[in-house]
């Protein structure tokens, strides 16, 4: 019975680590670019998060590779001068009144 609980807990922890790795992979680069005020989270924060993951017990080979890849990406981001990400502005949809001047052609 204890073996099942240990195995189940280990599987759950592994899933949490996978989710944390995926989250960091998704948000690290945009947060390093930040906005005109600078980075939202600096490299020190991301490096700390990644090293905390490395301290977890029983990481799989794929998890180790993913964390290593993220650390390499972080080093690359630190080496570059990051410009703020452009802010997308929504264009208003064209109204039907604006298109009334168009002449419909008969087929």
Gaussian input, Z-matrix of N, CA and C with variables (Angstrom, degrees):
# hf/3-21g

backbone

0 1
 N
 C     1     B1
 C     2     B2     1     A1
 N     3     B3     2     A2     1     D1
 C     4     B4     3     A3     2     D2
 C     5     B5     4     A4     3     D3
 N     6     B6     5     A5     4     D4
 C     7     B7     6     A6     5     D5
 C     8     B8     7     A7     6     D6
 N     9     B9     8     A8     7     D7
 C    10    B10     9     A9     8     D8
 C    11    B11    10    A10     9     D9
 N    12    B12    11    A11    10    D10
 C    13    B13    12    A12    11    D11
 C    14    B14    13    A13    12    D12
 N    15    B15    14    A14    13    D13
 C    16    B16    15    A15    14    D14
 C    17    B17    16    A16    15    D15
 N    18    B18    17    A17    16    D16
 C    19    B19    18    A18    17    D17
 C    20    B20    19    A19    18    D18
 N    21    B21    20    A20    19    D19
 C    22    B22    21    A21    20    D20
 C    23    B23    22    A22    21    D21
 N    24    B24    23    A23    22    D22
 C    25    B25    24    A24    23    D23
 C    26    B26    25    A25    24    D24
 N    27    B27    26    A26    25    D25
 C    28    B28    27    A27    26    D26
 C    29    B29    28    A28    27    D27
 N    30    B30    29    A29    28    D28
 C    31    B31    30    A30    29    D29
 C    32    B32    31    A31    30    D30
 N    33    B33    32    A32    31    D31
 C    34    B34    33    A33    32    D32
 C    35    B35    34    A34    33    D33
 N    36    B36    35    A35    34    D34
 C    37    B37    36    A36    35    D35
 C    38    B38    37    A37    36    D36
 N    39    B39    38    A38    37    D37
 C    40    B40    39    A39    38    D38
 C    41    B41    40    A40    39    D39
 N    42    B42    41    A41    40    D40
 C    43    B43    42    A42    41    D41
 C    44    B44    43    A43    42    D42
 N    45    B45    44    A44    43    D43
 C    46    B46    45    A45    44    D44
 C    47    B47    46    A46    45    D45
 N    48    B48    47    A47    46    D46
 C    49    B49    48    A48    47    D47
 C    50    B50    49    A49    48    D48
 N    51    B51    50    A50    49    D49
 C    52    B52    51    A51    50    D50
 C    53    B53    52    A52    51    D51
 N    54    B54    53    A53    52    D52
 C    55    B55    54    A54    53    D53
 C    56    B56    55    A55    54    D54
 N    57    B57    56    A56    55    D55
 C    58    B58    57    A57    56    D56
 C    59    B59    58    A58    57    D57
 N    60    B60    59    A59    58    D58
 C    61    B61    60    A60    59    D59
 C    62    B62    61    A61    60    D60
 N    63    B63    62    A62    61    D61
 C    64    B64    63    A63    62    D62
 C    65    B65    64    A64    63    D63
 N    66    B66    65    A65    64    D64
 C    67    B67    66    A66    65    D65
 C    68    B68    67    A67    66    D66
 N    69    B69    68    A68    67    D67
 C    70    B70    69    A69    68    D68
 C    71    B71    70    A70    69    D69
 N    72    B72    71    A71    70    D70
 C    73    B73    72    A72    71    D71
 C    74    B74    73    A73    72    D72
 N    75    B75    74    A74    73    D73
 C    76    B76    75    A75    74    D74
 C    77    B77    76    A76    75    D75
 N    78    B78    77    A77    76    D76
 C    79    B79    78    A78    77    D77
 C    80    B80    79    A79    78    D78
 N    81    B81    80    A80    79    D79
 C    82    B82    81    A81    80    D80
 C    83    B83    82    A82    81    D81
 N    84    B84    83    A83    82    D82
 C    85    B85    84    A84    83    D83
 C    86    B86    85    A85    84    D84
 N    87    B87    86    A86    85    D85
 C    88    B88    87    A87    86    D86
 C    89    B89    88    A88    87    D87
 N    90    B90    89    A89    88    D88
 C    91    B91    90    A90    89    D89
 C    92    B92    91    A91    90    D90
 N    93    B93    92    A92    91    D91
 C    94    B94    93    A93    92    D92
 C    95    B95    94    A94    93    D93
 N    96    B96    95    A95    94    D94
 C    97    B97    96    A96    95    D95
 C    98    B98    97    A97    96    D96
 N    99    B99    98    A98    97    D97
 C   100   B100    99    A99    98    D98
 C   101   B101   100   A100    99    D99
 N   102   B102   101   A101   100   D100
 C   103   B103   102   A102   101   D101
 C   104   B104   103   A103   102   D102
 N   105   B105   104   A104   103   D103
 C   106   B106   105   A105   104   D104
 C   107   B107   106   A106   105   D105
 N   108   B108   107   A107   106   D106
 C   109   B109   108   A108   107   D107
 C   110   B110   109   A109   108   D108
 N   111   B111   110   A110   109   D109
 C   112   B112   111   A111   110   D110
 C   113   B113   112   A112   111   D111
 N   114   B114   113   A113   112   D112
 C   115   B115   114   A114   113   D113
 C   116   B116   115   A115   114   D114
 N   117   B117   116   A116   115   D115
 C   118   B118   117   A117   116   D116
 C   119   B119   118   A118   117   D117
 N   120   B120   119   A119   118   D118
 C   121   B121   120   A120   119   D119
 C   122   B122   121   A121   120   D120
 N   123   B123   122   A122   121   D121
 C   124   B124   123   A123   122   D122
 C   125   B125   124   A124   123   D123
 N   126   B126   125   A125   124   D124
 C   127   B127   126   A126   125   D125
 C   128   B128   127   A127   126   D126
 N   129   B129   128   A128   127   D127
 C   130   B130   129   A129   128   D128
 C   131   B131   130   A130   129   D129
 N   132   B132   131   A131   130   D130
 C   133   B133   132   A132   131   D131
 C   134   B134   133   A133   132   D132
 N   135   B135   134   A134   133   D133
 C   136   B136   135   A135   134   D134
 C   137   B137   136   A136   135   D135
 N   138   B138   137   A137   136   D136
 C   139   B139   138   A138   137   D137
 C   140   B140   139   A139   138   D138
 N   141   B141   140   A140   139   D139
 C   142   B142   141   A141   140   D140
 C   143   B143   142   A142   141   D141
 N   144   B144   143   A143   142   D142
 C   145   B145   144   A144   143   D143
 C   146   B146   145   A145   144   D144
 N   147   B147   146   A146   145   D145
 C   148   B148   147   A147   146   D146
 C   149   B149   148   A148   147   D147
 N   150   B150   149   A149   148   D148
 C   151   B151   150   A150   149   D149
 C   152   B152   151   A151   150   D150
 N   153   B153   152   A152   151   D151
 C   154   B154   153   A153   152   D152
 C   155   B155   154   A154   153   D153
 N   156   B156   155   A155   154   D154
 C   157   B157   156   A156   155   D155
 C   158   B158   157   A157   156   D156
 N   159   B159   158   A158   157   D157
 C   160   B160   159   A159   158   D158
 C   161   B161   160   A160   159   D159
 N   162   B162   161   A161   160   D160
 C   163   B163   162   A162   161   D161
 C   164   B164   163   A163   162   D162
 N   165   B165   164   A164   163   D163
 C   166   B166   165   A165   164   D164
 C   167   B167   166   A166   165   D165
 N   168   B168   167   A167   166   D166
 C   169   B169   168   A168   167   D167
 C   170   B170   169   A169   168   D168
 N   171   B171   170   A170   169   D169
 C   172   B172   171   A171   170   D170
 C   173   B173   172   A172   171   D171
 N   174   B174   173   A173   172   D172
 C   175   B175   174   A174   173   D173
 C   176   B176   175   A175   174   D174
 N   177   B177   176   A176   175   D175
 C   178   B178   177   A177   176   D176
 C   179   B179   178   A178   177   D177
 N   180   B180   179   A179   178   D178
 C   181   B181   180   A180   179   D179
 C   182   B182   181   A181   180   D180
 N   183   B183   182   A182   181   D181
 C   184   B184   183   A183   182   D182
 C   185   B185   184   A184   183   D183
 N   186   B186   185   A185   184   D184
 C   187   B187   186   A186   185   D185
 C   188   B188   187   A187   186   D186
 N   189   B189   188   A188   187   D187
 C   190   B190   189   A189   188   D188
 C   191   B191   190   A190   189   D189
 N   192   B192   191   A191   190   D190
 C   193   B193   192   A192   191   D191
 C   194   B194   193   A193   192   D192
 N   195   B195   194   A194   193   D193
 C   196   B196   195   A195   194   D194
 C   197   B197   196   A196   195   D195
 N   198   B198   197   A197   196   D196
 C   199   B199   198   A198   197   D197
 C   200   B200   199   A199   198   D198
 N   201   B201   200   A200   199   D199
 C   202   B202   201   A201   200   D200
 C   203   B203   202   A202   201   D201
 N   204   B204   203   A203   202   D202
 C   205   B205   204   A204   203   D203
 C   206   B206   205   A205   204   D204
 N   207   B207   206   A206   205   D205
 C   208   B208   207   A207   206   D206
 C   209   B209   208   A208   207   D207
 N   210   B210   209   A209   208   D208
 C   211   B211   210   A210   209   D209
 C   212   B212   211   A211   210   D210
 N   213   B213   212   A212   211   D211
 C   214   B214   213   A213   212   D212
 C   215   B215   214   A214   213   D213
 N   216   B216   215   A215   214   D214
 C   217   B217   216   A216   215   D215
 C   218   B218   217   A217   216   D216
 N   219   B219   218   A218   217   D217
 C   220   B220   219   A219   218   D218
 C   221   B221   220   A220   219   D219
 N   222   B222   221   A221   220   D220
 C   223   B223   222   A222   221   D221
 C   224   B224   223   A223   222   D222
 N   225   B225   224   A224   223   D223
 C   226   B226   225   A225   224   D224
 C   227   B227   226   A226   225   D225
 N   228   B228   227   A227   226   D226
 C   229   B229   228   A228   227   D227
 C   230   B230   229   A229   228   D228
 N   231   B231   230   A230   229   D229
 C   232   B232   231   A231   230   D230
 C   233   B233   232   A232   231   D231
 N   234   B234   233   A233   232   D232
 C   235   B235   234   A234   233   D233
 C   236   B236   235   A235   234   D234
 N   237   B237   236   A236   235   D235
 C   238   B238   237   A237   236   D236
 C   239   B239   238   A238   237   D237
 N   240   B240   239   A239   238   D238
 C   241   B241   240   A240   239   D239
 C   242   B242   241   A241   240   D240
 N   243   B243   242   A242   241   D241
 C   244   B244   243   A243   242   D242
 C   245   B245   244   A244   243   D243
 N   246   B246   245   A245   244   D244
 C   247   B247   246   A246   245   D245
 C   248   B248   247   A247   246   D246
 N   249   B249   248   A248   247   D247
 C   250   B250   249   A249   248   D248
 C   251   B251   250   A250   249   D249
 N   252   B252   251   A251   250   D250
 C   253   B253   252   A252   251   D251
 C   254   B254   253   A253   252   D252
 N   255   B255   254   A254   253   D253
 C   256   B256   255   A255   254   D254
 C   257   B257   256   A256   255   D255
 N   258   B258   257   A257   256   D256
 C   259   B259   258   A258   257   D257
 C   260   B260   259   A259   258   D258
 N   261   B261   260   A260   259   D259
 C   262   B262   261   A261   260   D260
 C   263   B263   262   A262   261   D261
 N   264   B264   263   A263   262   D262
 C   265   B265   264   A264   263   D263
 C   266   B266   265   A265   264   D264
 N   267   B267   266   A266   265   D265
 C   268   B268   267   A267   266   D266
 C   269   B269   268   A268   267   D267
 N   270   B270   269   A269   268   D268
 C   271   B271   270   A270   269   D269
 C   272   B272   271   A271   270   D270
 N   273   B273   272   A272   271   D271
 C   274   B274   273   A273   272   D272
 C   275   B275   274   A274   273   D273
 N   276   B276   275   A275   274   D274
 C   277   B277   276   A276   275   D275
 C   278   B278   277   A277   276   D276
 N   279   B279   278   A278   277   D277
 C   280   B280   279   A279   278   D278
 C   281   B281   280   A280   279   D279
 N   282   B282   281   A281   280   D280
 C   283   B283   282   A282   281   D281
 C   284   B284   283   A283   282   D282
 N   285   B285   284   A284   283   D283
 C   286   B286   285   A285   284   D284
 C   287   B287   286   A286   285   D285
 N   288   B288   287   A287   286   D286
 C   289   B289   288   A288   287   D287
 C   290   B290   289   A289   288   D288
 N   291   B291   290   A290   289   D289
 C   292   B292   291   A291   290   D290
 C   293   B293   292   A292   291   D291
 N   294   B294   293   A293   292   D292
 C   295   B295   294   A294   293   D293
 C   296   B296   295   A295   294   D294
 N   297   B297   296   A296   295   D295
 C   298   B298   297   A297   296   D296
 C   299   B299   298   A298   297   D297
 N   300   B300   299   A299   298   D298
 C   301   B301   300   A300   299   D299
 C   302   B302   301   A301   300   D300
 N   303   B303   302   A302   301   D301
 C   304   B304   303   A303   302   D302
 C   305   B305   304   A304   303   D303
 N   306   B306   305   A305   304   D304
 C   307   B307   306   A306   305   D305
 C   308   B308   307   A307   306   D306
 N   309   B309   308   A308   307   D307
 C   310   B310   309   A309   308   D308
 C   311   B311   310   A310   309   D309
 N   312   B312   311   A311   310   D310
 C   313   B313   312   A312   311   D311
 C   314   B314   313   A313   312   D312
 N   315   B315   314   A314   313   D313
 C   316   B316   315   A315   314   D314
 C   317   B317   316   A316   315   D315
 N   318   B318   317   A317   316   D316
 C   319   B319   318   A318   317   D317
 C   320   B320   319   A319   318   D318

   B1=1.4419
   B2=1.5316
   B3=1.3521
   B4=1.4501
   B5=1.5255
   B6=1.3123
   B7=1.4587
   B8=1.5236
   B9=1.3426
   B10=1.4587
   B11=1.5226
   B12=1.3326
   B13=1.4619
   B14=1.5253
   B15=1.3152
   B16=1.4634
   B17=1.5154
   B18=1.3219
   B19=1.4562
   B20=1.5204
   B21=1.3170
   B22=1.4571
   B23=1.5206
   B24=1.3252
   B25=1.4630
   B26=1.5240
   B27=1.3401
   B28=1.4594
   B29=1.5115
   B30=1.3335
   B31=1.4569
   B32=1.5245
   B33=1.3322
   B34=1.4640
   B35=1.5242
   B36=1.3320
   B37=1.4605
   B38=1.5287
   B39=1.3280
   B40=1.4535
   B41=1.5277
   B42=1.3261
   B43=1.4675
   B44=1.5252
   B45=1.3236
   B46=1.4661
   B47=1.5207
   B48=1.3135
   B49=1.4693
   B50=1.5214
   B51=1.3298
   B52=1.4783
   B53=1.5250
   B54=1.3227
   B55=1.4595
   B56=1.5282
   B57=1.3193
   B58=1.4590
   B59=1.5241
   B60=1.3243
   B61=1.4688
   B62=1.5301
   B63=1.3240
   B64=1.4706
   B65=1.5222
   B66=1.3245
   B67=1.4617
   B68=1.5247
   B69=1.3125
   B70=1.4632
   B71=1.5249
   B72=1.3205
   B73=1.4672
   B74=1.5299
   B75=1.3184
   B76=1.4592
   B77=1.5249
   B78=1.3351
   B79=1.4693
   B80=1.5280
   B81=1.3228
   B82=1.4642
   B83=1.5259
   B84=1.3167
   B85=1.4657
   B86=1.5402
   B87=1.3307
   B88=1.4704
   B89=1.5263
   B90=1.3249
   B91=1.4659
   B92=1.5245
   B93=1.3123
   B94=1.4655
   B95=1.5283
   B96=1.3376
   B97=1.4609
   B98=1.5128
   B99=1.3219
   B100=1.4551
   B101=1.5107
   B102=1.3047
   B103=1.4602
   B104=1.5254
   B105=1.3129
   B106=1.4672
   B107=1.5272
   B108=1.3292
   B109=1.4604
   B110=1.5180
   B111=1.3127
   B112=1.4622
   B113=1.5138
   B114=1.3116
   B115=1.4629
   B116=1.5273
   B117=1.3224
   B118=1.4573
   B119=1.5228
   B120=1.3344
   B121=1.4553
   B122=1.5187
   B123=1.3310
   B124=1.4699
   B125=1.5251
   B126=1.3115
   B127=1.4585
   B128=1.5258
   B129=1.3159
   B130=1.4712
   B131=1.5307
   B132=1.3273
   B133=1.4616
   B134=1.5319
   B135=1.3297
   B136=1.4720
   B137=1.5186
   B138=1.3417
   B139=1.4545
   B140=1.5308
   B141=1.3326
   B142=1.4646
   B143=1.5263
   B144=1.3421
   B145=1.4705
   B146=1.5172
   B147=1.3291
   B148=1.4654
   B149=1.5304
   B150=1.3273
   B151=1.4593
   B152=1.5307
   B153=1.3380
   B154=1.4660
   B155=1.5286
   B156=1.3273
   B157=1.4652
   B158=1.5317
   B159=1.3122
   B160=1.4696
   B161=1.5310
   B162=1.3241
   B163=1.4607
   B164=1.5311
   B165=1.3171
   B166=1.4694
   B167=1.5265
   B168=1.3131
   B169=1.4672
   B170=1.5278
   B171=1.3096
   B172=1.4609
   B173=1.5312
   B174=1.3266
   B175=1.4633
   B176=1.5220
   B177=1.3091
   B178=1.4582
   B179=1.5272
   B180=1.3159
   B181=1.4589
   B182=1.5297
   B183=1.3205
   B184=1.4683
   B185=1.5355
   B186=1.3290
   B187=1.4631
   B188=1.5272
   B189=1.3348
   B190=1.4695
   B191=1.5286
   B192=1.3220
   B193=1.4679
   B194=1.5264
   B195=1.3240
   B196=1.4637
   B197=1.5290
   B198=1.3171
   B199=1.4670
   B200=1.5211
   B201=1.3219
   B202=1.4661
   B203=1.5190
   B204=1.3233
   B205=1.4614
   B206=1.5330
   B207=1.3257
   B208=1.4669
   B209=1.5274
   B210=1.3232
   B211=1.4652
   B212=1.5252
   B213=1.3338
   B214=1.4658
   B215=1.5284
   B216=1.3436
   B217=1.4658
   B218=1.5247
   B219=1.3263
   B220=1.4618
   B221=1.5212
   B222=1.3216
   B223=1.4724
   B224=1.5229
   B225=1.3281
   B226=1.4603
   B227=1.5365
   B228=1.3266
   B229=1.4635
   B230=1.5249
   B231=1.3224
   B232=1.4683
   B233=1.5231
   B234=1.3310
   B235=1.4629
   B236=1.5229
   B237=1.3195
   B238=1.4642
   B239=1.5240
   B240=1.3054
   B241=1.4571
   B242=1.5192
   B243=1.3153
   B244=1.4609
   B245=1.5183
   B246=1.3150
   B247=1.4600
   B248=1.5279
   B249=1.3346
   B250=1.4681
   B251=1.5203
   B252=1.3096
   B253=1.4552
   B254=1.5225
   B255=1.3242
   B256=1.4618
   B257=1.5228
   B258=1.3219
   B259=1.4604
   B260=1.5167
   B261=1.3172
   B262=1.4636
   B263=1.5264
   B264=1.3045
   B265=1.4568
   B266=1.5136
   B267=1.2936
   B268=1.4600
   B269=1.5237
   B270=1.3132
   B271=1.4549
   B272=1.5229
   B273=1.3334
   B274=1.4669
   B275=1.5304
   B276=1.2829
   B277=1.4639
   B278=1.5259
   B279=1.3210
   B280=1.4590
   B281=1.5281
   B282=1.3117
   B283=1.4645
   B284=1.5266
   B285=1.3069
   B286=1.4718
   B287=1.5223
   B288=1.3397
   B289=1.4612
   B290=1.5276
   B291=1.3032
   B292=1.4574
   B293=1.5186
   B294=1.3225
   B295=1.4587
   B296=1.5272
   B297=1.3136
   B298=1.4774
   B299=1.5071
   B300=1.3034
   B301=1.4538
   B302=1.5333
   B303=1.2974
   B304=1.4605
   B305=1.5257
   B306=1.3080
   B307=1.4561
   B308=1.5184
   B309=1.3016
   B310=1.4628
   B311=1.5165
   B312=1.2821
   B313=1.4559
   B314=1.5064
   B315=1.3020
   B316=1.4628
   B317=1.5072
   B318=1.2934
   B319=1.4615
   B320=1.4823
   A1=111.11
   A2=116.43
   A3=119.80
   A4=111.22
   A5=117.17
   A6=121.67
   A7=110.20
   A8=117.28
   A9=120.99
   A10=110.45
   A11=117.76
   A12=121.20
   A13=110.81
   A14=116.77
   A15=120.29
   A16=110.49
   A17=116.50
   A18=121.04
   A19=110.82
   A20=116.63
   A21=121.25
   A22=111.14
   A23=116.61
   A24=120.72
   A25=110.36
   A26=117.17
   A27=120.41
   A28=112.07
   A29=116.49
   A30=121.17
   A31=110.59
   A32=115.90
   A33=120.56
   A34=110.23
   A35=117.54
   A36=121.72
   A37=110.57
   A38=116.31
   A39=120.14
   A40=111.30
   A41=116.04
   A42=120.30
   A43=110.67
   A44=117.20
   A45=120.56
   A46=111.22
   A47=116.51
   A48=120.18
   A49=110.12
   A50=117.54
   A51=120.78
   A52=110.90
   A53=116.35
   A54=120.47
   A55=110.91
   A56=116.97
   A57=120.56
   A58=110.75
   A59=116.86
   A60=121.07
   A61=110.19
   A62=117.17
   A63=120.92
   A64=110.81
   A65=117.11
   A66=120.90
   A67=110.54
   A68=117.03
   A69=120.52
   A70=110.57
   A71=116.94
   A72=120.41
   A73=111.47
   A74=116.39
   A75=121.31
   A76=112.70
   A77=117.99
   A78=119.30
   A79=114.91
   A80=118.62
   A81=119.99
   A82=111.94
   A83=117.16
   A84=120.13
   A85=112.45
   A86=119.68
   A87=117.92
   A88=113.32
   A89=117.55
   A90=118.80
   A91=111.48
   A92=117.15
   A93=120.28
   A94=110.57
   A95=116.58
   A96=119.75
   A97=109.98
   A98=115.52
   A99=120.42
   A100=113.09
   A101=114.38
   A102=121.09
   A103=107.21
   A104=117.50
   A105=120.03
   A106=112.23
   A107=117.26
   A108=121.00
   A109=113.07
   A110=117.93
   A111=121.60
   A112=111.48
   A113=114.42
   A114=120.57
   A115=110.54
   A116=115.75
   A117=120.71
   A118=108.93
   A119=117.18
   A120=123.12
   A121=107.26
   A122=118.31
   A123=120.37
   A124=111.81
   A125=115.05
   A126=121.92
   A127=111.86
   A128=117.31
   A129=120.72
   A130=110.70
   A131=116.68
   A132=121.06
   A133=110.72
   A134=116.50
   A135=120.32
   A136=111.21
   A137=116.79
   A138=119.78
   A139=110.21
   A140=117.08
   A141=121.40
   A142=110.87
   A143=116.45
   A144=120.28
   A145=111.44
   A146=116.67
   A147=120.35
   A148=111.37
   A149=117.52
   A150=119.34
   A151=111.93
   A152=117.63
   A153=120.24
   A154=110.43
   A155=116.49
   A156=119.35
   A157=111.34
   A158=116.27
   A159=119.53
   A160=112.02
   A161=116.98
   A162=120.75
   A163=112.70
   A164=117.37
   A165=120.43
   A166=109.50
   A167=115.31
   A168=120.11
   A169=110.42
   A170=114.99
   A171=123.20
   A172=113.56
   A173=116.86
   A174=119.62
   A175=108.99
   A176=115.48
   A177=119.47
   A178=109.06
   A179=115.88
   A180=120.61
   A181=110.90
   A182=117.34
   A183=119.87
   A184=111.15
   A185=116.96
   A186=119.84
   A187=110.57
   A188=116.52
   A189=120.36
   A190=111.23
   A191=116.53
   A192=121.23
   A193=111.12
   A194=116.92
   A195=121.06
   A196=110.78
   A197=117.29
   A198=120.34
   A199=110.25
   A200=116.91
   A201=121.09
   A202=110.68
   A203=116.72
   A204=121.01
   A205=110.95
   A206=116.85
   A207=120.53
   A208=111.03
   A209=117.59
   A210=119.86
   A211=111.20
   A212=117.30
   A213=120.63
   A214=111.03
   A215=116.80
   A216=120.50
   A217=110.34
   A218=116.16
   A219=120.81
   A220=110.77
   A221=117.13
   A222=120.67
   A223=110.72
   A224=116.51
   A225=121.36
   A226=110.72
   A227=116.29
   A228=119.97
   A229=111.34
   A230=116.93
   A231=120.62
   A232=111.43
   A233=116.54
   A234=121.06
   A235=111.91
   A236=117.11
   A237=121.13
   A238=110.16
   A239=114.78
   A240=120.75
   A241=106.95
   A242=117.09
   A243=121.00
   A244=110.99
   A245=115.00
   A246=120.73
   A247=108.41
   A248=117.40
   A249=118.68
   A250=111.32
   A251=116.24
   A252=120.74
   A253=109.30
   A254=118.03
   A255=119.98
   A256=110.78
   A257=113.80
   A258=119.85
   A259=108.11
   A260=117.05
   A261=121.43
   A262=108.72
   A263=114.98
   A264=119.54
   A265=108.33
   A266=115.78
   A267=120.42
   A268=109.51
   A269=115.51
   A270=121.41
   A271=108.26
   A272=117.71
   A273=118.26
   A274=110.48
   A275=114.88
   A276=119.95
   A277=109.47
   A278=116.20
   A279=120.56
   A280=109.07
   A281=114.57
   A282=117.89
   A283=109.94
   A284=115.00
   A285=118.81
   A286=110.59
   A287=116.91
   A288=119.78
   A289=111.49
   A290=117.34
   A291=120.67
   A292=111.27
   A293=117.89
   A294=121.55
   A295=113.13
   A296=118.37
   A297=120.56
   A298=113.22
   A299=117.99
   A300=120.17
   A301=112.38
   A302=117.61
   A303=120.72
   A304=110.05
   A305=114.79
   A306=120.87
   A307=108.07
   A308=115.45
   A309=119.17
   A310=109.27
   A311=115.60
   A312=120.50
   A313=108.61
   A314=115.13
   A315=119.91
   A316=108.94
   A317=114.55
   A318=119.06
   A319=111.62
   D1=-43.33
   D2=179.62
   D3=-64.66
   D4=-34.17
   D5=178.86
   D6=-62.76
   D7=-40.58
   D8=179.21
   D9=-65.20
   D10=-44.16
   D11=-179.48
   D12=-64.79
   D13=-41.10
   D14=178.49
   D15=-64.35
   D16=-43.87
   D17=179.50
   D18=-64.04
   D19=-41.71
   D20=179.55
   D21=-65.17
   D22=-43.01
   D23=179.22
   D24=-65.38
   D25=-39.55
   D26=178.58
   D27=-64.54
   D28=-38.82
   D29=178.25
   D30=-65.86
   D31=-40.43
   D32=179.15
   D33=-64.37
   D34=-44.09
   D35=179.46
   D36=-63.60
   D37=-39.96
   D38=178.21
   D39=-62.56
   D40=-39.49
   D41=177.63
   D42=-64.98
   D43=-41.08
   D44=177.73
   D45=-62.85
   D46=-39.67
   D47=177.89
   D48=-65.39
   D49=-42.46
   D50=176.67
   D51=-59.24
   D52=-42.60
   D53=-179.55
   D54=-67.29
   D55=-38.49
   D56=178.64
   D57=-66.20
   D58=-41.64
   D59=177.45
   D60=-61.91
   D61=-44.21
   D62=179.65
   D63=-63.95
   D64=-39.99
   D65=179.20
   D66=-63.68
   D67=-46.75
   D68=-179.94
   D69=-62.93
   D70=-41.26
   D71=178.41
   D72=-61.45
   D73=-33.68
   D74=-177.80
   D75=-77.28
   D76=-37.93
   D77=-169.28
   D78=-110.08
   D79=-9.44
   D80=-175.37
   D81=-62.95
   D82=-51.69
   D83=-177.04
   D84=-62.02
   D85=-50.26
   D86=178.73
   D87=-60.98
   D88=-35.74
   D89=-179.05
   D90=-72.57
   D91=-26.21
   D92=176.65
   D93=-75.02
   D94=-34.12
   D95=175.66
   D96=-67.92
   D97=-43.77
   D98=177.96
   D99=64.91
   D100=-146.66
   D101=179.18
   D102=-132.71
   D103=-158.84
   D104=-177.13
   D105=-64.66
   D106=-19.95
   D107=178.50
   D108=-84.26
   D109=-1.18
   D110=-179.92
   D111=107.40
   D112=-169.13
   D113=-177.46
   D114=-65.32
   D115=141.18
   D116=176.73
   D117=-72.11
   D118=-48.67
   D119=172.37
   D120=-125.46
   D121=126.34
   D122=-177.48
   D123=-75.98
   D124=171.93
   D125=-179.15
   D126=-60.14
   D127=-33.48
   D128=179.83
   D129=-59.35
   D130=-40.05
   D131=179.53
   D132=-63.62
   D133=-47.33
   D134=-177.20
   D135=-68.11
   D136=-37.85
   D137=178.36
   D138=-63.66
   D139=-40.71
   D140=177.87
   D141=-62.05
   D142=-44.61
   D143=178.93
   D144=-61.00
   D145=-42.67
   D146=-178.13
   D147=-69.14
   D148=-39.46
   D149=177.91
   D150=-68.72
   D151=-30.88
   D152=173.85
   D153=-64.14
   D154=-38.41
   D155=176.50
   D156=-65.68
   D157=-37.95
   D158=179.45
   D159=-64.32
   D160=-25.48
   D161=179.99
   D162=-79.83
   D163=-8.15
   D164=179.92
   D165=-65.87
   D166=150.37
   D167=179.55
   D168=-80.81
   D169=146.21
   D170=171.30
   D171=58.29
   D172=49.38
   D173=173.40
   D174=-71.45
   D175=142.22
   D176=176.63
   D177=-78.80
   D178=166.13
   D179=178.62
   D180=-61.54
   D181=-40.57
   D182=-179.70
   D183=-67.29
   D184=-35.21
   D185=177.24
   D186=-66.94
   D187=-43.06
   D188=177.31
   D189=-60.48
   D190=-42.65
   D191=179.09
   D192=-64.47
   D193=-41.71
   D194=-179.92
   D195=-65.28
   D196=-42.62
   D197=178.58
   D198=-65.51
   D199=-42.35
   D200=177.56
   D201=-60.45
   D202=-43.11
   D203=178.29
   D204=-61.74
   D205=-41.51
   D206=178.69
   D207=-65.82
   D208=-37.90
   D209=176.34
   D210=-64.64
   D211=-38.79
   D212=176.38
   D213=-65.58
   D214=-40.64
   D215=176.53
   D216=-61.94
   D217=-40.97
   D218=179.53
   D219=-63.23
   D220=-43.28
   D221=176.21
   D222=-59.97
   D223=-41.23
   D224=179.70
   D225=-65.72
   D226=-41.97
   D227=178.66
   D228=-64.70
   D229=-37.48
   D230=179.39
   D231=-68.05
   D232=-31.37
   D233=-178.88
   D234=-74.33
   D235=-22.43
   D236=-177.72
   D237=-96.13
   D238=153.14
   D239=171.85
   D240=-86.07
   D241=111.27
   D242=-174.77
   D243=-89.96
   D244=125.30
   D245=174.80
   D246=-88.69
   D247=151.78
   D248=177.23
   D249=-59.80
   D250=145.82
   D251=177.22
   D252=-69.43
   D253=142.08
   D254=178.52
   D255=-67.39
   D256=144.21
   D257=178.28
   D258=-91.80
   D259=124.61
   D260=179.96
   D261=-80.00
   D262=132.58
   D263=175.79
   D264=-110.34
   D265=135.88
   D266=-178.63
   D267=-80.40
   D268=133.43
   D269=176.09
   D270=-90.23
   D271=135.52
   D272=178.44
   D273=-66.08
   D274=145.08
   D275=178.82
   D276=-68.15
   D277=143.24
   D278=178.84
   D279=-68.40
   D280=135.25
   D281=-179.74
   D282=-82.24
   D283=163.10
   D284=178.72
   D285=-67.40
   D286=-29.83
   D287=179.84
   D288=-65.51
   D289=-33.49
   D290=-179.41
   D291=-68.76
   D292=-23.04
   D293=-177.81
   D294=-98.06
   D295=3.94
   D296=-177.66
   D297=-68.02
   D298=-25.75
   D299=-177.41
   D300=-71.05
   D301=-15.19
   D302=179.37
   D303=-70.48
   D304=139.06
   D305=179.78
   D306=-95.03
   D307=130.94
   D308=177.85
   D309=-83.77
   D310=134.61
   D311=178.44
   D312=-93.67
   D313=142.82
   D314=175.57
   D315=-86.22
   D316=144.18
   D317=-179.72
   D318=-93.44

